[in-house]
Amino acid sequence: MDPFLSALSSLGVLAADLPEPAGLLPARQQMALSLGWHIILACFGVAFPTMIAVMHWRGIYREDAVALVLARRWAKVSAVLFAIGAVSGTVLSFEMGLLWPGLMGTFGDVLGLPFAFEGVAFFLEAIFLGIYLYGWGRMPPRQHLLMLVPMALTGIAGTFSVLAVNGWMNNPTGFRMVDGEVTDVDPWAAMFNSGVLWQFLHMWVAAFMVAGFCIAAVYAAGMLRGRRDRHHRLGFTVPFAFASVAAVAQPLIGHLLGSRLADTQPAKLAAFELATETESPAPLRLGGLLIDGEARFSIDIPYLGSIIARNSLTAPVPGLDSIPADQHPPVNITHLAFQSMVGIGTLLALVAIIYWVARWRGHDLLTPGARGGTWLLRGVVLAGPLAVVALEAGWVATEVGRQPWVVYGVMRTVEAAGDSSGLWWLLGVSTVVYAAMTVGAVTVLRSMARRWREGDEDLPSPYGPERVGTTR
């Protein structure tokens, strides 16, 4: 039993019996809103610089004027998204201490290092984004292209730092608890915990899926409206290629990440699989709900649960019956979110495979009048928002599936929250602010797209001055 529960047990009280603090529910809702909104922008911050670099490289070394135009336009879009993401990211930095005083008050020394690295990565990315935007027409072409390299690297570093915190919450290490106090803090051990590598890879690849499919969806929509020029074709192909590789690789990475759960978080695995009892071999349950303690309305595929979760034909998948009831996560939410993520991810990979196999066989689905081309473009238009849904569902499965723990096996979420009921006001204000930023972002980006279609290339952008001089 963890130190907090041991102390409570000595008083004859279990943590599960404690009343929920007044700030728990609004803190959960606020964190869900902030993270769910910000993570979409974070995906573009991670993946967009690499895509811009490929397009810019093509423009320079292949003397492709269309590619250079796309690189410049994408950089301006990236700047708009980065500016908005800076607001939501700043809000998140304050929310950790405001919403979860028990967590940060207890483990602030343990978590400080990755948060510090994330802050440095964010500012460095902003600096090089500004230099890149400023450099159009002012820097030698090859030096200008190199400004994208630190942008891509800082995006990776920032992602790793954030996932280090989440990995630590799922696999806490780098400290000891002595009489309820945190001692012997090793921030490096905490940062490079046993769960961070696969969680980072899973999120990093997801960023390319989200950004790639969303950008490709924009150009697919344009092609459906008759804009079949090379500009739209190239704008579709490059991000779709990144998204395709990510979509095919993601199931393998997700499998390797999930195969650890039987040993590290069996309750989460049981919820994923809707396993009410420990079974050997275990079936794979598609769909279904937990009703009155029983799995209902599911389609069971024999053996496949053991194969996927345990890499074995016969290895048991732990059931909820083997886990204390006060340590069960919200099963239905966790199960449906997990299956939504997997189902959508599989569909996206299928769309990518269809396109590239057809192209390999000489059937270009982007050619006007190509058989099946219209359906492919419609599918890619849907793939953009579906990738976002899969991303959000994955985080719901990860975070809700860890409950009731905020730090797995060490601190429960009720212990991390505060008692302020005034957080409901913060949630209301934040909802209005995020809604306004969403409307503002859509309005600005649509305006930019309209002016580009009208031939106006010299649009202002955040972090960049008005353009002067000649173009290249």
C-alpha positions in Angstrom: 0.0 0.0 0.0 1.3 3.5 -0.9 2.5 5.9 1.9 -0.6 8.1 1.8 -3.0 5.2 2.1 -0.9 3.7 4.9 -1.2 6.9 6.9 -4.9 7.0 6.3 -5.3 3.3 7.1 -3.6 3.8 10.5 -6.5 6.2 11.3 -9.1 3.8 10.1 -9.9 5.8 7.0 -9.3 4.9 3.3 -8.6 7.5 0.7 -11.5 6.2 -1.3 -13.8 7.1 1.6 -12.7 10.7 1.8 -15.1 13.3 0.5 -14.2 14.8 -2.8 -12.7 18.3 -2.5 -14.7 21.1 -3.9 -12.1 21.9 -6.5 -11.8 18.3 -7.9 -14.6 18.4 -10.6 -13.9 21.9 -12.0 -10.2 21.1 -12.0 -10.8 18.0 -14.0 -13.0 19.8 -16.5 -10.6 22.7 -16.8 -7.6 20.4 -17.4 -9.6 18.4 -20.0 -10.6 21.6 -21.8 -7.1 23.2 -21.7 -5.2 20.0 -22.7 -7.7 18.9 -25.2 -7.6 22.3 -27.0 -3.8 22.9 -26.7 -2.7 19.4 -27.8 -4.1 20.0 -31.3 -1.9 23.1 -31.7 1.0 21.2 -30.2 0.8 18.6 -33.0 1.3 21.4 -35.6 4.2 22.8 -33.6 5.9 19.4 -33.6 5.2 18.3 -37.1 4.8 21.4 -39.3 8.4 22.5 -39.2 9.6 19.2 -40.7 6.9 19.4 -43.5 7.9 23.0 -44.2 11.6 22.0 -44.3 10.8 19.3 -46.9 8.9 21.7 -49.0 11.5 24.4 -48.7 14.3 22.0 -49.5 12.4 21.0 -52.6 12.0 24.6 -53.6 15.7 25.3 -53.3 17.4 22.2 -54.5 14.9 21.3 -57.2 14.2 24.9 -58.2 10.5 24.3 -57.6 8.8 27.7 -57.4 5.5 26.1 -56.3 7.2 24.4 -53.4 8.7 27.7 -52.2 5.3 29.3 -52.3 3.8 26.5 -50.3 6.7 26.7 -47.8 6.2 30.4 -47.3 2.5 30.1 -46.9 2.8 27.2 -44.5 5.3 29.2 -42.4 2.7 32.0 -42.0 0.0 29.5 -41.0 2.5 27.9 -38.5 3.1 31.3 -37.0 -0.6 32.0 -36.5 -1.1 28.6 -34.8 2.1 29.1 -32.7 0.9 32.5 -31.5 -2.5 31.0 -30.4 -0.7 28.0 -28.9 1.5 30.3 -26.9 -1.6 31.6 -25.1 -3.0 28.1 -24.3 0.4 26.8 -23.3 0.9 29.7 -20.9 -2.5 29.0 -19.3 -1.5 25.4 -18.8 1.8 26.3 -17.1 -0.2 28.1 -14.4 -2.9 25.5 -14.2 -0.8 22.8 -12.8 -0.2 24.6 -9.6 -3.6 26.2 -9.4 -5.7 23.2 -10.1 -3.5 20.5 -8.5 -1.8 22.0 -5.4 -1.5 18.6 -3.8 0.5 17.2 -6.7 2.8 20.2 -7.3 3.2 20.9 -3.6 4.4 17.4 -3.0 6.3 16.6 -6.2 7.3 20.0 -7.5 11.0 19.2 -7.0 10.6 15.9 -8.9 8.9 17.4 -11.9 10.7 20.7 -12.2 13.4 19.6 -14.6 11.2 18.5 -17.6 9.0 21.5 -17.1 12.1 23.7 -17.3 13.3 22.0 -20.5 9.9 22.4 -22.0 9.9 26.1 -21.4 13.4 26.5 -22.9 12.3 24.5 -26.0 9.2 26.6 -26.4 11.2 29.9 -26.4 13.9 28.6 -28.7 11.2 27.4 -31.2 9.6 30.9 -31.1 13.0 32.5 -31.7 13.9 30.4 -34.7 10.3 30.7 -36.1 10.8 34.5 -36.0 14.1 34.3 -37.7 12.7 32.0 -40.4 9.8 34.3 -41.1 12.1 37.3 -41.1 14.6 35.6 -43.4 12.5 35.4 -46.5 14.3 37.6 -49.0 16.9 38.6 -46.4 19.1 35.4 -45.8 21.0 33.2 -48.2 18.7 30.4 -49.2 20.6 27.5 -47.6 21.1 29.3 -44.3 17.5 30.2 -44.3 16.5 26.6 -44.8 18.7 25.6 -41.8 16.6 27.7 -39.5 13.9 25.0 -39.7 16.2 22.4 -38.2 16.2 23.9 -34.6 12.5 24.4 -34.9 12.0 20.7 -35.6 14.4 19.7 -32.8 12.9 22.0 -30.2 9.5 20.6 -31.1 10.8 17.1 -30.3 12.5 18.3 -27.1 9.4 20.0 -25.9 7.2 16.9 -26.6 9.7 14.7 -24.8 9.7 16.9 -21.8 5.9 17.0 -21.5 5.6 13.3 -22.1 8.3 12.8 -19.4 6.0 14.3 -16.9 3.1 12.1 -18.0 5.3 9.1 -18.2 6.4 9.7 -14.7 2.8 10.0 -13.5 2.2 6.6 -15.0 5.6 5.2 -13.8 6.7 7.2 -10.8 10.4 7.0 -9.9 13.3 9.2 -8.9 12.3 9.8 -5.3 11.5 8.1 -2.0 8.6 8.7 0.4 9.7 8.9 4.1 7.0 9.6 6.6 4.8 11.2 3.9 7.7 13.4 2.7 9.4 13.3 -0.6 13.2 12.6 -0.2 16.2 11.5 -2.2 14.9 13.3 -5.4 16.7 12.3 -8.6 15.1 14.5 -11.3 17.0 12.8 -14.1 15.7 9.4 -13.1 12.2 10.9 -12.9 12.5 12.5 -16.3 13.9 9.3 -18.0 11.4 7.0 -16.3 10.5 3.6 -17.7 7.4 4.8 -19.6 8.6 7.9 -21.3 10.2 6.4 -24.5 7.1 4.6 -25.8 4.8 7.4 -24.7 6.9 10.0 -26.5 7.1 8.0 -29.7 3.4 7.4 -29.6 2.6 11.1 -29.2 5.3 12.2 -31.7 4.0 10.0 -34.4 0.4 11.0 -33.6 1.5 14.7 -34.1 2.5 13.8 -37.7 -0.8 12.0 -38.2 -2.9 14.9 -37.0 -1.0 17.6 -38.8 -0.5 15.6 -42.0 -4.1 14.5 -42.4 -5.4 17.9 -41.5 -3.2 19.8 -44.0 -3.9 17.2 -46.7 -7.6 17.5 -46.0 -7.5 21.2 -46.8 -6.0 20.5 -50.3 -8.3 17.5 -50.8 -11.3 19.8 -50.2 -9.8 22.2 -52.8 -9.4 19.5 -55.3 -13.0 18.4 -54.8 -13.9 21.9 -55.8 -12.1 21.7 -59.0 -8.7 23.1 -58.1 -6.6 20.4 -59.6 -3.5 22.5 -60.2 0.0 21.4 -59.2 -0.2 23.7 -56.2 -2.9 21.6 -54.7 -1.4 18.3 -55.7 1.9 19.1 -54.1 0.2 20.6 -51.0 -1.7 17.4 -50.7 1.1 14.9 -51.4 3.8 16.0 -48.9 1.7 16.1 -45.7 -0.2 13.0 -46.8 3.1 11.1 -47.2 4.1 12.1 -43.6 0.6 11.1 -42.3 0.7 7.8 -44.1 4.0 6.7 -42.6 2.8 7.8 -39.2 -0.6 6.0 -39.6 1.1 2.7 -40.6 3.8 2.9 -37.9 1.4 3.9 -35.1 -0.3 0.6 -34.5 3.1 -1.1 -33.9 4.2 1.6 -31.5 0.9 1.5 -29.7 1.1 -2.3 -29.4 4.6 -2.0 -27.9 3.3 0.6 -25.5 0.2 -1.3 -24.5 2.1 -4.6 -24.0 3.6 -3.1 -20.8 0.2 -2.5 -19.2 -0.3 -6.0 -17.8 2.7 -5.5 -15.6 2.5 -1.7 -15.0 -1.2 -0.8 -15.0 -3.4 -3.9 -15.0 -6.6 -1.9 -14.1 -6.2 0.2 -17.2 -5.6 -2.9 -19.4 -8.7 -4.5 -17.9 -10.8 -1.4 -18.8 -9.3 -1.3 -22.3 -10.3 -4.9 -22.9 -13.6 -4.7 -21.0 -12.3 -7.7 -19.0 -14.5 -8.3 -16.0 -12.7 -11.5 -15.1 -9.2 -12.8 -15.7 -9.4 -15.1 -18.7 -6.8 -17.4 -20.3 -6.9 -17.2 -23.3 -8.7 -13.9 -23.4 -10.9 -12.7 -26.2 -10.9 -9.4 -27.9 -14.1 -7.5 -27.2 -15.2 -5.1 -29.9 -17.6 -2.5 -28.6 -19.7 -3.3 -25.6 -20.4 -1.7 -22.2 -20.0 -2.6 -18.6 -23.5 -2.9 -17.2 -24.2 -4.1 -13.7 -20.7 -5.6 -13.5 -21.1 -7.6 -16.8 -19.8 -6.9 -20.3 -22.7 -6.6 -22.7 -23.3 -5.9 -26.4 -19.7 -6.7 -27.3 -18.5 -8.9 -30.2 -15.9 -11.3 -28.8 -13.1 -12.7 -30.9 -11.5 -15.7 -29.2 -7.7 -15.6 -28.4 -7.2 -12.2 -29.9 -7.2 -10.4 -26.6 -4.2 -12.5 -25.3 -2.4 -12.1 -28.6 -2.7 -8.3 -28.7 -2.3 -7.5 -25.0 0.2 -10.3 -24.0 1.9 -11.4 -27.3 0.7 -14.9 -26.5 -2.1 -17.4 -27.4 -2.8 -18.3 -23.8 -1.4 -15.6 -21.5 -4.2 -14.2 -19.3 -5.4 -10.7 -19.5 -6.0 -9.4 -15.9 -9.7 -8.8 -15.1 -11.3 -6.2 -12.9 -12.1 -9.0 -10.4 -8.4 -9.2 -9.6 -8.2 -5.5 -8.7 -9.7 -3.8 -5.6 -12.9 -2.0 -6.5 -11.6 1.4 -5.2 -8.9 1.2 -7.8 -11.1 0.7 -10.9 -11.1 3.4 -13.5 -14.3 4.6 -15.1 -14.5 1.5 -17.3 -16.9 2.5 -20.0 -15.3 5.8 -20.8 -11.8 4.2 -20.9 -13.0 1.3 -23.0 -14.9 3.3 -25.6 -12.1 5.9 -25.9 -9.5 3.2 -26.4 -11.5 1.4 -29.0 -12.4 4.7 -30.8 -8.7 5.5 -31.0 -7.8 2.1 -32.4 -10.7 2.0 -34.8 -10.1 5.4 -36.3 -6.3 4.8 -36.4 -6.9 1.5 -38.4 -9.3 3.4 -40.8 -6.7 6.1 -41.4 -4.0 3.6 -42.1 -6.3 1.8 -44.5 -6.9 5.1 -46.4 -3.1 5.7 -46.7 -2.4 2.1 -47.9 -5.2 2.3 -50.5 -3.7 5.5 -52.0 -0.1 4.4 -52.1 -0.8 0.9 -53.4 -2.9 2.4 -56.1 -0.2 4.8 -57.0 2.5 2.0 -56.9 0.3 0.1 -59.4 0.2 3.1 -61.7 -3.3 4.3 -60.8 -3.0 7.9 -59.7 -6.2 8.7 -57.7 -5.4 12.4 -57.9 -5.8 12.6 -61.6 -9.1 14.3 -62.6 -11.7 11.7 -63.5 -9.7 8.8 -62.0 -11.9 6.0 -60.8 -12.2 6.1 -57.1 -10.4 9.5 -56.9 -13.4 11.4 -55.6 -14.0 8.9 -52.9 -10.4 9.0 -51.8 -10.5 12.8 -51.6 -13.7 12.7 -49.6 -12.1 10.1 -47.3 -9.0 12.4 -46.8 -11.3 15.4 -46.0 -12.8 13.3 -43.3 -9.4 11.9 -42.2 -8.4 15.4 -40.9 -11.0 15.7 -38.2 -11.0 12.0 -37.5 -7.3 12.1 -36.7 -8.0 14.8 -34.2 -10.8 12.6 -32.6 -8.4 9.7 -32.4 -5.8 11.9 -30.7 -8.3 13.1 -28.1 -9.7 9.6 -27.6 -6.2 8.3 -27.0 -5.5 10.9 -24.3 -8.9 10.2 -22.7 -8.1 6.5 -22.6 -4.6 7.2 -21.1 -5.7 9.7 -18.4 -9.1 8.4 -17.4 -7.7 4.8 -17.5 -5.1 5.9 -14.8 -7.8 6.9 -12.4 -8.2 7.0 -9.4 -4.5 7.8 -9.4 -2.9 11.1 -10.4 0.5 9.5 -9.7 0.0 5.8 -10.2 0.1 3.8 -7.0 1.3 6.8 -4.9 -1.2 9.7 -4.9 -4.9 9.7 -5.7 -6.5 12.4 -7.7 -8.7 13.5 -4.8 -5.4 14.2 -2.8 -4.0 16.3 -5.6 -7.0 18.7 -6.0 -7.7 21.8 -3.9 -10.8 22.9 -2.0 -11.6 26.1 -4.0 -15.1 26.0 -5.6 -14.2 29.3 -7.3 -12.5 27.2 -10.1 -15.9 27.0 -11.7 -15.5 30.6 -12.6 -12.1 29.9 -14.1 -13.7 27.1 -16.2 -16.4 29.5 -17.5 -14.0 32.2 -18.4 -11.6 29.7 -20.0 -14.4 28.2 -22.1 -15.3 31.7 -23.5 -11.6 32.5 -24.2 -10.9 29.2 -26.0 -14.1 29.6 -28.0 -13.1 33.1 -29.0 -9.5 31.9 -29.9 -11.0 29.1 -32.0 -13.3 31.5 -33.9 -10.4 33.9 -34.3 -8.0 31.3 -35.7 -10.6 29.9 -38.2 -11.4 33.5 -39.3 -7.8 34.5 -39.8 -6.8 31.3 -41.6 -9.8 31.4 -43.9 -9.0 35.1 -44.7 -5.4 34.1 -45.5 -6.5 31.3 -47.8 -8.9 33.6 -49.6 -6.3 36.3 -50.2 -3.8 33.7 -51.4 -6.3 32.4 -53.9 -6.7 36.0 -55.1 -2.9 36.3 -55.6 -1.9 38.3 -52.6 1.3 36.6 -51.2 2.6 39.4 -49.0 0.5 38.7 -45.9 1.7 39.8 -42.5 2.3 37.1 -39.9 3.1 37.0 -36.1 6.8 37.2 -35.3 7.6 38.5 -38.8 8.0 42.1 -40.1 6.5 43.4 -43.3 8.5 42.0 -46.2 10.9 44.2 -48.1 13.4 43.7 -50.9 13.3 41.1 -53.6 12.1 37.5 -53.5 14.0 34.5 -54.6 
